[in-house]
Amino acid sequence: MRVVTSSPGSARSSWVSSSSAPANRVRPGCARWAGATSSQQTFSRHSADMFAQHSRRWFHEAATPGDGTGFQVAEQIFFAGERNRVSMRPGQTRRCRWGISLTAALAVTGMVTAVPAFAEVTEDGSVAPAGANDWTCVPNAKRPEPVVLVHGTWGNQNSWDVLAPQLKALGVCVYSLNYGHAPFSVRGAAPGVFGTADIRSSAKELAAFIERVRGVTGATKVDIVAHSQGAPLTRQYLRFEGGAYRADPSRNKVDHLVTIAGTNHGTTADGLGFLLPTGSASGISDGVIARVLGTSAAQQLTGSEFIRTLNAGGDTEPGVHYTAIATRVDHVVTPPEATFLRAGRDATVENLWVQDLCPTDTFHHGILPESPAVAYLVHRALGLPFAGDPCPEPSAEQSK
């Protein structure tokens, strides 16, 4: 039995230190998550402390009475998750910093030109990333398919605060959404956290959003770029929610699906995935895992009922093009190659390693959508030009 260790102190101090970015380094729109003010920084630290406190209590209650093993294993789930996933929110501080230099570089090369300054406030009260959700955008002959951006677990649409303006500057109609809000879980109750609900219900949300995009733009099909959970969620939409038609692919509503570190075949969670089928034996029920981390987290573990059902009929749908991007330094999707897809009838698949393009790229799972190498691969997959260096010298900060 493999156990991943991470001390409570290191997990929490990592959160706090990465949440306090200098105010003058925060891009517009990043202050909500980066902690630009002292009050926001205090709130972020408070949220982290509350998450740790309540998660430990739930895990303690999940342990078998009188059996220390259940509690110890439960702690491993929490702290492995804290190390790999909870850093995603403070990681947006790093994304905001990186975005400054990346956007500046693209501006110099002329790639980012006049991106409209509108900022759509969505129904949940959040603000879409720059360049996204311009409902007056009209696709043209060169860019006929709108691009829909689908974030991952515990994320939100601001995961796309670099890629969205890049695509918009090229004349693409870009759209993003928040999905899967389920505040019943400890993690899902945190502000700005989405993607914790049952993936099957989230796929219905995506279906409704795509219908809105198609209706407003007049487009027959869309392209989708999906990160992490966004990949199996989109595949759920394609197979079970009317996104694709196996009997008549000409009716498909998606032309190209690009996945970034998608949990297409589940994840062992760095060796902890075995706990799902043997939860009761370890003193932890699936319901408690869902209550703490969210239903979608349990659904993405290797061997879950959701993953088995999703892949039972093959990885792909006829008539859809797929590009699956993976990084060898992924400690959330484990093993990393579990993100790759196998082409079925009348489908095309391209599986790509980030490090085959940029051997020194160390962008981890949570901030992978901000990697210039990933941006290059996404642009290439969608047939779009990319200006700038996809393989800049890595900084120590990006791999934290």
C-alpha positions as CSV (number, residue, x, y, z in Angstrom):
1,M,0.0,0.0,0.0
2,R,1.5,3.3,-1.1
3,V,1.0,6.2,1.2
4,V,1.7,9.8,0.2
5,T,3.0,11.9,3.1
6,S,2.6,15.6,3.5
7,S,2.7,17.4,6.9
8,P,-0.1,19.7,8.0
9,G,2.3,22.5,8.5
10,S,3.8,22.3,5.0
11,A,0.4,22.1,3.3
12,R,-1.0,25.1,5.1
13,S,2.2,27.3,4.9
14,S,2.3,26.6,1.2
15,W,-1.2,28.0,0.8
16,V,-0.5,31.2,2.8
17,S,2.8,32.1,1.2
18,S,1.6,31.7,-2.3
19,S,-1.5,33.7,-1.6
20,S,0.2,37.0,-0.8
21,A,1.4,38.5,-4.1
22,P,2.5,42.1,-4.2
23,A,-0.4,44.3,-5.2
24,N,1.5,45.9,-8.1
25,R,2.0,42.4,-9.6
26,V,-1.6,41.6,-9.9
27,R,-3.3,41.8,-13.2
28,P,-6.8,43.3,-13.6
29,G,-9.3,40.6,-12.7
30,C,-6.7,38.6,-10.7
31,A,-7.2,40.5,-7.4
32,R,-10.3,38.4,-6.7
33,W,-8.1,35.3,-6.3
34,A,-4.6,36.6,-5.8
35,G,-5.2,38.4,-2.6
36,A,-4.3,41.9,-3.7
37,T,-5.5,43.6,-0.5
38,S,-4.7,42.7,3.1
39,S,-8.4,41.9,3.8
40,Q,-8.5,39.5,0.8
41,Q,-5.2,37.9,1.9
42,T,-6.7,37.4,5.4
43,F,-9.9,35.9,4.0
44,S,-7.8,33.5,1.8
45,R,-5.8,32.3,4.8
46,H,-9.0,32.0,6.9
47,S,-10.6,29.9,4.1
48,A,-7.6,27.6,4.0
49,D,-7.6,27.2,7.8
50,M,-11.3,26.4,7.8
51,F,-10.9,23.9,4.9
52,A,-8.2,22.1,6.8
53,Q,-10.1,22.2,10.1
54,H,-13.4,20.9,8.7
55,S,-11.7,18.3,6.4
56,R,-9.8,16.8,9.3
57,R,-12.9,16.6,11.3
58,W,-14.8,14.8,8.6
59,F,-12.0,12.4,7.9
60,H,-11.7,11.7,11.6
61,E,-15.4,10.8,11.7
62,A,-15.0,8.6,8.7
63,A,-12.4,6.5,10.4
64,T,-13.4,3.2,11.9
65,P,-13.9,3.6,15.7
66,G,-10.9,2.3,17.6
67,D,-8.9,1.8,14.5
68,G,-6.1,4.4,14.0
69,T,-5.4,3.1,10.4
70,G,-8.6,4.6,9.0
71,F,-7.8,8.0,10.4
72,Q,-4.2,7.8,9.1
73,V,-5.2,6.9,5.6
74,A,-7.9,9.6,5.7
75,E,-5.3,12.2,6.6
76,Q,-3.3,11.0,3.6
77,I,-6.2,11.6,1.3
78,F,-6.7,15.1,2.6
79,F,-3.0,16.2,2.6
80,A,-2.3,14.6,-0.8
81,G,-5.3,16.5,-2.1
82,E,-4.1,19.7,-0.4
83,R,-0.7,19.4,-1.9
84,N,-1.9,18.6,-5.4
85,R,-5.2,20.4,-5.7
86,V,-5.9,23.0,-3.1
87,S,-2.9,25.0,-4.3
88,M,-4.9,25.6,-7.5
89,R,-6.6,28.8,-6.1
90,P,-3.4,30.4,-4.8
91,G,-1.7,29.1,-7.9
92,Q,-3.8,31.7,-9.7
93,T,-1.5,34.2,-8.1
94,R,1.4,32.6,-10.0
95,R,-0.8,32.5,-13.1
96,C,-1.5,36.2,-12.7
97,R,2.2,37.0,-12.4
98,W,3.1,34.8,-15.4
99,G,0.3,36.4,-17.3
100,I,1.8,39.8,-17.0
101,S,5.0,38.8,-18.8
102,L,3.2,36.6,-21.3
103,T,0.7,39.3,-22.2
104,A,3.4,41.9,-22.5
105,A,5.5,39.7,-24.8
106,L,2.5,39.0,-27.0
107,A,1.7,42.7,-27.2
108,V,5.2,43.4,-28.4
109,T,4.9,40.7,-31.1
110,G,1.6,42.2,-32.1
111,M,-0.4,39.0,-31.3
112,V,-2.5,40.7,-28.6
113,T,-4.0,43.8,-30.2
114,A,-7.4,45.3,-29.5
115,V,-9.2,42.9,-27.2
116,P,-12.5,44.5,-26.1
117,A,-12.5,45.7,-22.6
118,F,-15.9,44.3,-21.8
119,A,-16.2,42.1,-18.7
120,E,-19.3,40.0,-18.6
121,V,-20.7,39.3,-15.1
122,T,-22.2,35.8,-15.2
123,E,-25.3,34.6,-13.4
124,D,-23.2,33.3,-10.5
125,G,-21.8,36.8,-10.0
126,S,-18.3,36.1,-11.3
127,V,-16.6,37.9,-14.1
128,A,-15.6,36.1,-17.3
129,P,-11.9,36.3,-18.3
130,A,-11.0,39.0,-20.8
131,G,-12.0,38.2,-24.3
132,A,-14.6,35.6,-23.3
133,N,-18.4,35.8,-23.5
134,D,-18.8,38.6,-26.0
135,W,-22.4,37.6,-27.0
136,T,-22.2,40.1,-29.9
137,C,-19.4,38.2,-31.5
138,V,-20.1,36.8,-35.0
139,P,-18.0,33.9,-36.4
140,N,-16.4,34.5,-39.8
141,A,-15.3,32.3,-42.6
142,K,-11.8,31.9,-41.3
143,R,-13.0,31.2,-37.7
144,P,-16.4,29.5,-38.1
145,E,-16.4,27.6,-34.9
146,P,-16.7,29.3,-31.6
147,V,-14.4,28.0,-28.9
148,V,-15.9,26.9,-25.5
149,L,-13.5,26.8,-22.6
150,V,-14.3,24.2,-19.8
151,H,-12.4,24.5,-16.5
152,G,-11.5,21.6,-14.1
153,T,-12.3,20.5,-10.6
154,W,-12.2,23.1,-7.9
155,G,-11.6,25.7,-10.6
156,N,-13.6,28.4,-12.4
157,Q,-13.6,30.2,-15.7
158,N,-10.7,32.4,-14.7
159,S,-8.5,29.4,-15.4
160,W,-8.6,30.8,-18.9
161,D,-7.3,34.3,-18.1
162,V,-4.4,33.9,-20.5
163,L,-5.8,31.7,-23.3
164,A,-9.1,33.5,-23.7
165,P,-7.7,36.9,-24.7
166,Q,-5.1,35.1,-27.0
167,L,-7.9,33.4,-28.9
168,K,-10.1,36.5,-29.0
169,A,-7.3,38.6,-30.5
170,L,-7.2,36.2,-33.4
171,G,-10.9,36.8,-34.2
172,V,-12.2,33.7,-32.4
173,C,-15.6,33.9,-30.6
174,V,-14.6,32.6,-27.1
175,Y,-16.9,31.5,-24.4
176,S,-16.4,30.2,-20.9
177,L,-18.6,29.0,-18.0
178,N,-18.6,28.0,-14.4
179,Y,-20.3,24.7,-13.8
180,G,-20.9,22.2,-11.1
181,H,-21.4,24.4,-8.1
182,A,-22.2,22.2,-5.1
183,P,-21.7,23.9,-1.8
184,F,-22.7,20.8,0.2
185,S,-19.0,19.7,0.2
186,V,-16.3,21.3,2.4
187,R,-14.3,22.2,-0.7
188,G,-17.3,23.2,-2.8
189,A,-18.4,25.7,-0.1
190,A,-15.3,27.8,-0.6
191,P,-15.7,31.0,-2.5
192,G,-15.0,30.8,-6.2
193,V,-14.9,27.0,-6.3
194,F,-16.8,25.2,-9.0
195,G,-16.6,21.7,-10.6
196,T,-17.5,19.8,-7.5
197,A,-21.0,18.5,-8.4
198,D,-21.8,15.2,-10.1
199,I,-20.2,15.2,-13.5
200,R,-23.3,13.9,-15.1
201,S,-25.3,16.9,-14.0
202,S,-22.5,19.3,-15.0
203,A,-22.6,17.8,-18.5
204,K,-26.2,18.9,-18.7
205,E,-25.1,22.4,-17.7
206,L,-22.5,22.3,-20.5
207,A,-25.1,21.1,-23.0
208,A,-27.3,24.1,-22.2
209,F,-24.4,26.5,-22.4
210,I,-23.4,25.2,-25.8
211,E,-26.9,25.5,-27.1
212,R,-26.9,29.1,-26.0
213,V,-23.6,29.7,-27.8
214,R,-24.9,28.0,-31.0
215,G,-28.1,29.9,-30.9
216,V,-26.5,33.3,-30.4
217,T,-23.6,32.8,-32.9
218,G,-25.6,30.8,-35.5
219,A,-22.7,28.2,-35.5
220,T,-23.6,24.6,-36.2
221,K,-20.6,23.3,-34.3
222,V,-18.2,24.5,-31.6
223,D,-14.6,23.6,-30.6
224,I,-14.0,22.8,-27.0
225,V,-10.8,23.2,-24.9
226,A,-11.1,21.4,-21.6
227,H,-8.9,21.2,-18.6
228,S,-8.7,18.3,-16.1
229,Q,-12.3,17.3,-15.2
230,G,-13.5,19.3,-18.2
231,A,-12.3,16.5,-20.5
232,P,-14.5,13.6,-19.2
233,L,-17.3,16.1,-18.6
234,T,-17.2,17.1,-22.3
235,R,-17.0,13.4,-23.3
236,Q,-20.0,12.8,-21.1
237,Y,-21.8,15.6,-23.0
238,L,-20.8,14.2,-26.3
239,R,-22.0,10.6,-25.6
240,F,-25.0,11.1,-23.3
241,E,-26.2,14.7,-23.6
242,G,-26.7,15.1,-27.4
243,G,-23.2,16.5,-28.3
244,A,-22.5,13.8,-30.8
245,Y,-24.6,11.4,-32.9
246,R,-23.0,8.0,-33.6
247,A,-25.7,7.1,-36.1
248,D,-25.3,10.4,-38.0
249,P,-22.1,12.3,-37.2
250,S,-23.1,15.1,-39.5
251,R,-25.4,16.2,-36.7
252,N,-22.5,16.5,-34.2
253,K,-22.3,19.8,-32.3
254,V,-18.6,19.6,-31.6
255,D,-15.9,19.6,-34.3
256,H,-12.7,19.4,-32.2
257,L,-12.1,18.6,-28.5
258,V,-8.7,19.6,-27.1
259,T,-8.1,18.2,-23.6
260,I,-5.4,19.5,-21.2
261,A,-4.4,17.0,-18.6
262,G,-7.8,15.5,-18.7
263,T,-8.9,12.7,-16.3
264,N,-10.1,10.7,-19.2
265,H,-9.4,7.3,-17.7
266,G,-9.4,8.5,-14.1
267,T,-6.5,9.0,-11.7
268,T,-4.9,7.0,-9.0
269,A,-4.5,10.4,-7.1
270,D,-0.7,9.7,-6.8
271,G,-1.4,6.2,-5.6
272,L,-4.5,6.8,-3.5
273,G,-7.1,5.8,-6.1
274,F,-7.3,2.3,-4.6
275,L,-9.3,3.7,-1.8
276,L,-12.5,4.1,-3.9
277,P,-13.3,0.4,-4.3
278,T,-12.1,-0.4,-0.8
279,G,-13.3,2.6,1.0
280,S,-15.1,0.7,3.7
281,A,-12.1,-1.5,4.3
282,S,-10.0,1.6,5.0
283,G,-12.6,3.1,7.2
284,I,-13.7,5.8,4.7
285,S,-16.9,5.8,2.8
286,D,-17.3,7.2,-0.7
287,G,-20.0,9.5,0.7
288,V,-17.5,11.1,3.1
289,I,-14.9,11.6,0.3
290,A,-17.7,13.3,-1.7
291,R,-18.7,15.3,1.4
292,V,-15.2,16.7,1.8
293,L,-13.8,17.0,-1.7
294,G,-17.0,16.9,-3.8
295,T,-18.8,14.2,-5.8
296,S,-16.7,14.9,-8.9
297,A,-13.5,14.1,-7.1
298,A,-14.6,10.6,-6.2
299,Q,-16.0,10.1,-9.7
300,Q,-12.6,10.8,-11.3
301,L,-10.7,8.1,-9.3
302,T,-9.5,5.2,-11.4
303,G,-12.1,2.4,-11.4
304,S,-15.0,4.5,-10.4
305,E,-18.5,3.7,-11.8
306,F,-18.5,7.0,-13.7
307,I,-15.2,6.3,-15.4
308,R,-16.2,2.7,-16.3
309,T,-19.5,3.8,-17.8
310,L,-17.9,6.7,-19.7
311,N,-15.3,4.5,-21.4
312,A,-17.3,1.4,-21.9
313,G,-18.1,2.3,-25.5
314,G,-14.7,3.5,-26.4
315,D,-12.9,6.8,-25.9
316,T,-14.2,8.7,-28.9
317,E,-17.2,9.6,-31.0
318,P,-17.4,9.3,-34.8
319,G,-16.7,12.5,-36.6
320,V,-15.0,14.3,-33.7
321,H,-11.4,15.3,-33.7
322,Y,-9.5,14.9,-30.5
323,T,-6.2,16.3,-29.2
324,A,-5.0,15.2,-25.7
325,I,-2.2,17.1,-24.1
326,A,-0.3,15.7,-21.1
327,T,2.6,16.8,-19.0
328,R,5.1,14.4,-17.5
329,V,5.2,16.4,-14.2
330,D,1.5,15.9,-13.5
331,H,0.9,14.7,-9.9
332,V,-2.9,15.0,-10.1
333,V,-3.6,12.9,-13.2
334,T,-1.6,9.8,-12.3
335,P,-0.2,8.1,-14.2
336,P,-0.1,11.1,-16.6
337,E,-0.6,9.0,-19.7
338,A,-4.1,8.1,-18.4
339,T,-5.2,11.3,-20.1
340,F,-4.5,9.9,-23.6
341,L,-7.2,8.7,-25.8
342,R,-7.6,5.8,-28.3
343,A,-9.3,6.6,-31.6
344,G,-12.4,4.7,-32.5
345,R,-14.4,4.5,-35.7
346,D,-14.3,7.7,-37.8
347,A,-12.5,9.7,-35.1
348,T,-9.0,11.2,-35.1
349,V,-6.8,11.4,-32.0
350,E,-3.5,13.2,-31.4
351,N,-1.8,12.5,-28.1
352,L,0.9,15.0,-27.2
353,W,3.5,15.4,-24.4
354,V,4.3,18.9,-23.4
355,Q,7.9,17.9,-22.8
356,D,8.3,16.6,-26.4
357,L,8.0,20.2,-27.4
358,C,9.6,21.9,-24.4
359,P,11.7,19.4,-22.3
360,T,12.1,21.9,-19.5
361,D,8.5,22.8,-19.1
362,T,7.5,22.3,-15.4
363,F,4.0,23.9,-15.3
364,H,2.1,21.6,-12.9
365,H,-1.5,20.4,-13.3
366,G,-3.3,23.3,-11.8
367,I,-1.7,26.0,-13.9
368,L,-1.1,24.0,-17.1
369,P,-3.6,26.2,-19.1
370,E,-1.1,29.0,-18.6
371,S,1.8,27.2,-20.1
372,P,3.1,28.8,-23.3
373,A,3.8,25.3,-24.6
374,V,0.2,24.3,-24.0
375,A,-1.0,27.5,-25.5
376,Y,1.0,26.7,-28.6
377,L,-0.3,23.2,-28.8
378,V,-3.9,24.4,-28.4
379,H,-3.4,27.0,-31.1
380,R,-1.9,24.4,-33.4
381,A,-4.7,21.9,-32.8
382,L,-7.3,24.6,-33.7
383,G,-5.4,25.7,-36.8
384,L,-4.5,29.1,-35.4
385,P,-1.2,31.0,-35.5
386,F,0.9,31.4,-32.4
387,A,3.3,34.3,-31.8
388,G,6.0,34.2,-29.2
389,D,8.2,31.5,-27.8
390,P,6.4,28.3,-26.6
391,C,9.5,27.3,-24.6
392,P,10.7,30.2,-22.5
393,E,13.2,29.6,-19.8
394,P,11.3,28.2,-16.8
395,S,11.1,30.1,-13.6
396,A,11.4,28.5,-10.1
397,E,7.9,29.9,-9.4
398,Q,6.0,28.1,-12.1
399,S,6.8,24.7,-10.7
400,K,6.0,25.4,-7.1
